[in-house]
Structures are given as C-alpha cells and as structure tokens.
Amino acid sequence: MSNTRRGLPLTSSRMEKIFPVLTPAQINRVEAYGQIRAVQSGELLVEQSDTNVPFFVVITGELEIVRPFGAQETLVTVHGPGQFTGEVNTLSGRRSIFRSRVTKTGKVIELGHQQMLGLIQTDAELSDILMRAFILRRVELIAAGVGDIILIGSTYSADTLRIKEFLMRNGHPYSYIDLERDPDVQNLLDSFQTVASDVPVLICRGQVVLRNPGNQQIADCLGFNESIDQTQVRDLVVVGAGPSGLAAAVYGASEGLDVVVLETSSPGGQAGSSSKIENYLGFPTGISGQDLAGRAYIQAQKFGAKMLIARATRIVCDHRPYIVEVENGARIPARTVLIATGAQYRKLPLQNLSQFEGAGIYYGATFVERQLCGGDEVIVVGGGNSAGQAAVFLAQTTKRVHVLVRSASLATSMSRYLIRRIEESPNVTVRPYTEIVTLEGNHHLESVRWRNSQTGQTEKHNIKHIFVMTGADPNTGWLNGCIVLDAKGFINTGPDLSPENLSAAGWSLNRQPYLLETSLPGVFAAGDVRGGSIKRVASSVGEGSSAISFVHKVILE
Ligand SMILES: Cc1cc2nc3c(=O)[nH]c(=O)nc-3n(C[C@H](O)[C@H](O)[C@H](O)COP(=O)(O)OP(=O)(O)OC[C@H]3O[C@@H](n4cnc5c(N)ncnc54)[C@H](O)[C@@H]3O)c2cc1C
C-alpha cells in the first residue's frame, strides 16, 4: 500500500480490496463515463453532508478523506494515483459522512452520481471492484465506530437499544459511549449542555444534539431522505423493505422501473431480526437476516432504487396515479404500488410488558440483544422456527435457555432440524404447557413468574431476559378500507378475491386481478402481509420478484 498516512485501524489482509489501485486500462474505461479535471492542493472536492456527491479516481496527485467533528478533523484515509473515493453513501446519494480534500496538485476523473451508477450498471469488472470496496469500507467504518454521529446511551435503556438497532440495521457507522461504563462521558454531555437524564443522546456531525430521538428524527438528522424527490410520479412505490419489498426493488429497478421503497425503520423486516437463516437457498452455512438485508439493500441501490425511511400512513385510492401519503408529510404519486408491509410481533398479554420492552423483553435475537444477556439465563417464548433459532443462537453464550411453549411439545410447530439442535444443546430446556404470568423489576426486568397450565403450579425465577417469538399480525391497519382484507386482516389477492369482493370494491376492469393483485387495480401485495402466503424468506422474495412482471403489464395497460 502506498499510503503511509492511513487514518483508520484497518484490517491489513483486506487492504488491496478496500483500497484497490485501478489499472491503466480500467482507468480509461472509467474516463469514458466522466471527465478529467485538474485539481489544486487544498481544494475541497466534497464537504461533509453534501448529497449525491461525485465519484473521483485519482490520476496524479493525492486526496485525503477526513472526518470533521466540530472544529476538529480526523484522517480516515489518503487516495493516491489509481485509487478512488466513495463508500456506500456515494451509491445511495445520501449525505457524505466525510470531507474530501486535494493534498497534492494533480488530475482526477470526476463522475456525477448518475454517471457513476451508469458505470456500475454496465461494466461488470469495475462494478465488482467498486461495489466490493464501498461495502468493505462501510464494514470497516462500522467496526471501527467511525461515523458522523456519537450515541451516548445506557445498557439499561430501552431507547438506547432501539437507536442502536436502527443505526445497525440501516448500516450507519457510529461511535457509542456508555454512561455506565465510561466515567468521562459527563464531560462530553456538559460540552453539549445535556444531562444524564437526557440519555440516549445522539450528536450528529458534532453540531446537532438530539435527546432521545425517534427513528424519523434520526433519519432526518442523517439526511437519509434528502436526496430523493418525493413529488415525482413513480412507476412503483414499494411499501415495506422486508425480503419481499427488497426483492421487488431489486427486480423492478434492474428491469428499468423507477422504484421508491418506503420503510418505517430499517431494511430487513422480520428477517432482519433473525440471527441465522439456514433454509434460504444458496447459503449452506446460513446467513444472518441483517447480512441478507444489507446485501439486498445495496443491490437495489446499485440498480437505482431509492429508499425513504418513513412510514406510509395512507393510500389515496380514488384516482390514478395513486398517492401514498407518508408520515413525514410527503405525498408520493405512484402508477403502481406493492404492499409488502409484512407482519409485526405479537405481544404477551401482560399488564406491565411495555415497561420492560428493550429492558429485558426483546422481539429479535441478534448479536445486539445477545450481548446484553452476557452469560445469564434467558427465556424464549414460542414454539415456532423463530423461537427455535433464537434458542439455539442464545444457547451458545448464555448459561441456560428455557423455551416456554403453551402446547405439549415443539413437534407440530417447529422444523425437525431445529428440534434436533435443541435436543442436542445441553443448556436448553423445553417447558411445555408453560406461560409467563408476571414480570417484576424497576428499570430493567429482574424476575419472572411462570405457570404450568397442566399442574396449575407457578414458579418464580430471577431471569432478566425474555425473547418473545410468538408469531405476528399483519401490518394492514394503515390501508384505511381501500383494499379487501380477509377475516384476520391479511390482504386478499388474485384468485382469492371472490366476485362479491370485486363488485363491493368497485373493480372496473374487464380482466380479473393478476395473481398478486389486490382489489385495487395496479396495487399488489407480496409476502407475509398477503392472505395465504407461506411465511418464509424464500417465498416472500419469490412473491416480491414475481409481482414485477404484473407491474410491467399494468403500466402497459
Ligand atoms: C426472528 C425470526 C426468524 C425468522 N427466521 C426465518 C428463517 O430462518 N427462514 C425463513 O424462511 N423465514 C424466517 N422467518 C420468517 C421471515 O422472516 C418472514 O416470512 C419474512 O421476513 C417476511 O417478509 P416480508 O417482506 O413479507 O415482511 P416483513 O419481513 O415483515 O417486512 C415488512 C417491512 O415493512 C415495514 N413496514 C410495515 N408497515 C409499514 C408502513 N406503514 N410503512 C413503511 N414500512 C412499513 C416493516 O418495518 C418491515 O421492515 C423469521 C421470522 C422471524 C421474526
């Protein structure tokens, strides 16, 4: 590596992939998409927070990438001849995390955001090199905790966990300081005129201080939605970025459709909260939901799909183009819509449950939650595959996992391979006919009482962590009567729509609804939100991608 001024503690074995040097032939191919530009030492090429930033390849001279924080700068890296700028936000057009400055006069090739997307979509070899470098750079930034924000939080705070998950699942790098573990944190809080009771506190770019912000506020502060025109009529608006929505975004954008995806929190949906998906085709050793979603999200961006972090609140369905109304006030016109809002976890019917959500009660079992448990005993509630996965995953690091099921055994609800794993784990105990009846604690869950419905006996256990994996209900409340639902609130599509359904919904076309089409022409549903769907990652991906062929037909109608 030519650079001696490297700023980050990078993994040297991957250096040549993180900061590759392009060959003269590759540089010539990049040049065909952009223009050569002379640059002077000291010239600023990209300022932190700029959106849709250009992409630069150094021909001669040198650029430095620095992280500004208030008045200070930290060196991240230096790019010499043959090297190029950029990371994941360069692809998405989101705000730049860093500042780029010329440190030695020379020449660069400059590509605008669209020109760079054109290069990635057409030159397979350069696409591989650039995409790999962008992703690995982001991975290094996350591992090193180098970003444009600092989170000050507490291990005992549910909102700290929420914000950590939001940032992690959106793949945004951040530095974390824990109130409980870092005594110097008070000085930092003082310098931003905040007090410990404001925690969690998020400091964006060393300037904006947010006290216990909601997800939407964080997205706004980081400018997640800024680079997207929210008034343009889109070919397809996908609502929900779980496996089905992400699949639709990848297939739709790659087939030339202008696609916007709306997502309330972060890409991945339910699958994103899975520690390891072992039955998804092509991943024989399994893949975490977070990795799968992260890859799909970058793939969708590569083809030009845009993602807004915002909740869809309504479809205006009485005229076309339809309008999808969004919590942040935007009204996005759409020729077609795909509803991929999936389902949300069922909660335990316990009075003080909300007091402990994120502070002892968790709905996902990923590395973030597992870290919070240390070597403690934990409870997993539920008898389905998600409960089985969580039990096996948690058993690796915790003292004991109690799996609580209401029925007699796991046999009817869980895949055989997971039952076998549980049987082979000496520290997993399955407790049939068992339900939690009370939760106790102050700021964090301290103890649990469970009851055996066969014997009527209750037992108290000092267990501080419960993973609730008891299935999910459809996210269809926001549809506001526009679309025919089944008795359980799932969306009816295609052949499941009866003639009575269609006439009640005012179906006006000569044709019958397509396979995944709802009672509203040009509005489709895919994945867990659809009545009768198989609730799996593979089937959701299949439905999301299949919906695109019907979208093309509707657009031609
Ligand atoms: C812990 C766990 C482990 C699992 N493991 C496996 C497994 O190993 N193998 C397998 O095949 N399946 C597994 N599943 C099931 C699988 O994850 C789901 O079937 C799949 O995620 C469904 O995908 P989806 O895109 O239809 O919906 P979801 O994954 O539910 O995604 C819906 C998305 O829509 C968003 N959303 C909701 N409402 C709105 C709105 N109004 N506006 C904007 N966005 C909105 C949500 O935030 C969410 O991101 C698991 C599920 C869980 C919970």
Ligand as a Chemical Component Dictionary entry (heavy atoms), coordinates in Angstrom:
data_LIG
# 
_chem_comp.id                   LIG 
_chem_comp.type                 NON-POLYMER 
_chem_comp.pdbx_formal_charge   0 
_chem_comp.three_letter_code    LIG 
# 
loop_
_chem_comp_atom.comp_id 
_chem_comp_atom.atom_id 
_chem_comp_atom.alt_atom_id 
_chem_comp_atom.type_symbol 
_chem_comp_atom.charge 
_chem_comp_atom.model_Cartn_x 
_chem_comp_atom.model_Cartn_y 
_chem_comp_atom.model_Cartn_z 
_chem_comp_atom.pdbx_ordinal 
LIG C1  C1  C 0 -36.889 -13.972 14.378 1  
LIG C2  C2  C 0 -37.380 -14.510 13.051 2  
LIG C3  C3  C 0 -36.661 -15.503 12.403 3  
LIG C4  C4  C 0 -37.085 -15.983 11.155 4  
LIG N1  N1  N 0 -36.342 -16.957 10.539 5  
LIG C5  C5  C 0 -36.715 -17.419 9.327  6  
LIG C6  C6  C 0 -35.924 -18.419 8.651  7  
LIG O1  O1  O 0 -34.917 -18.884 9.163  8  
LIG N2  N2  N 0 -36.322 -18.810 7.437  9  
LIG C7  C7  C 0 -37.429 -18.336 6.819  10 
LIG O2  O2  O 0 -37.690 -18.707 5.694  11 
LIG N3  N3  N 0 -38.207 -17.407 7.438  12 
LIG C8  C8  C 0 -37.879 -16.933 8.674  13 
LIG N4  N4  N 0 -38.671 -16.011 9.327  14 
LIG C9  C9  C 0 -39.868 -15.512 8.628  15 
LIG C10 C10 C 0 -39.467 -14.426 7.608  16 
LIG O3  O3  O 0 -38.582 -13.517 8.231  17 
LIG C11 C11 C 0 -40.682 -13.679 7.082  18 
LIG O4  O4  O 0 -41.519 -14.605 6.441  19 
LIG C12 C12 C 0 -40.276 -12.604 6.087  20 
LIG O5  O5  O 0 -39.433 -11.657 6.711  21 
LIG C13 C13 C 0 -41.494 -11.879 5.522  22 
LIG O6  O6  O 0 -41.026 -10.896 4.667  23 
LIG P1  P1  P 0 -41.934 -9.664  4.235  24 
LIG O7  O7  O 0 -41.074 -8.794  3.385  25 
LIG O8  O8  O 0 -43.189 -10.141 3.650  26 
LIG O9  O9  O 0 -42.350 -8.902  5.578  27 
LIG P2  P2  P 0 -41.525 -8.368  6.826  28 
LIG O10 O10 O 0 -40.253 -9.116  6.962  29 
LIG O11 O11 O 0 -42.471 -8.372  7.954  30 
LIG O12 O12 O 0 -41.160 -6.862  6.439  31 
LIG C14 C14 C 0 -42.128 -5.853  6.372  32 
LIG C15 C15 C 0 -41.449 -4.490  6.437  33 
LIG O13 O13 O 0 -42.439 -3.482  6.227  34 
LIG C16 C16 C 0 -42.193 -2.392  7.111  35 
LIG N5  N5  N 0 -43.454 -1.672  7.307  36 
LIG C17 C17 C 0 -44.567 -2.097  7.965  37 
LIG N6  N6  N 0 -45.542 -1.167  7.895  38 
LIG C18 C18 C 0 -45.042 -0.133  7.180  39 
LIG C19 C19 C 0 -45.561 1.137   6.759  40 
LIG N7  N7  N 0 -46.815 1.515   7.052  41 
LIG N8  N8  N 0 -44.770 1.968   6.038  42 
LIG C20 C20 C 0 -43.485 1.602   5.713  43 
LIG N9  N9  N 0 -42.951 0.400   6.087  44 
LIG C21 C21 C 0 -43.706 -0.443  6.804  45 
LIG C22 C22 C 0 -41.680 -3.064  8.375  46 
LIG O14 O14 O 0 -40.925 -2.142  9.161  47 
LIG C23 C23 C 0 -40.817 -4.189  7.789  48 
LIG O15 O15 O 0 -39.480 -3.783  7.597  49 
LIG C24 C24 C 0 -38.273 -15.492 10.562 50 
LIG C25 C25 C 0 -39.012 -14.502 11.230 51 
LIG C26 C26 C 0 -38.576 -14.007 12.456 52 
LIG C27 C27 C 0 -39.378 -12.940 13.169 53 
# 
loop_
_chem_comp_bond.comp_id 
_chem_comp_bond.atom_id_1 
_chem_comp_bond.atom_id_2 
_chem_comp_bond.value_order 
_chem_comp_bond.pdbx_ordinal 
LIG C1  C2  SING 1  
LIG C2  C3  SING 2  
LIG C2  C26 DOUB 3  
LIG C3  C4  DOUB 4  
LIG C4  N1  SING 5  
LIG C4  C24 SING 6  
LIG N1  C5  DOUB 7  
LIG C5  C6  SING 8  
LIG C5  C8  SING 9  
LIG C6  O1  DOUB 10 
LIG C6  N2  SING 11 
LIG N2  C7  SING 12 
LIG C7  O2  DOUB 13 
LIG C7  N3  SING 14 
LIG N3  C8  DOUB 15 
LIG C8  N4  SING 16 
LIG N4  C9  SING 17 
LIG N4  C24 SING 18 
LIG C9  C10 SING 19 
LIG C10 O3  SING 20 
LIG C10 C11 SING 21 
LIG C11 O4  SING 22 
LIG C11 C12 SING 23 
LIG C12 O5  SING 24 
LIG C12 C13 SING 25 
LIG C13 O6  SING 26 
LIG O6  P1  SING 27 
LIG P1  O7  DOUB 28 
LIG P1  O8  SING 29 
LIG P1  O9  SING 30 
LIG O9  P2  SING 31 
LIG P2  O10 DOUB 32 
LIG P2  O11 SING 33 
LIG P2  O12 SING 34 
LIG O12 C14 SING 35 
LIG C14 C15 SING 36 
LIG C15 O13 SING 37 
LIG C15 C23 SING 38 
LIG O13 C16 SING 39 
LIG C16 N5  SING 40 
LIG C16 C22 SING 41 
LIG N5  C17 SING 42 
LIG N5  C21 SING 43 
LIG C17 N6  DOUB 44 
LIG N6  C18 SING 45 
LIG C18 C19 SING 46 
LIG C18 C21 DOUB 47 
LIG C19 N7  SING 48 
LIG C19 N8  DOUB 49 
LIG N8  C20 SING 50 
LIG C20 N9  DOUB 51 
LIG N9  C21 SING 52 
LIG C22 O14 SING 53 
LIG C22 C23 SING 54 
LIG C23 O15 SING 55 
LIG C24 C25 DOUB 56 
LIG C25 C26 SING 57 
LIG C26 C27 SING 58 
# 
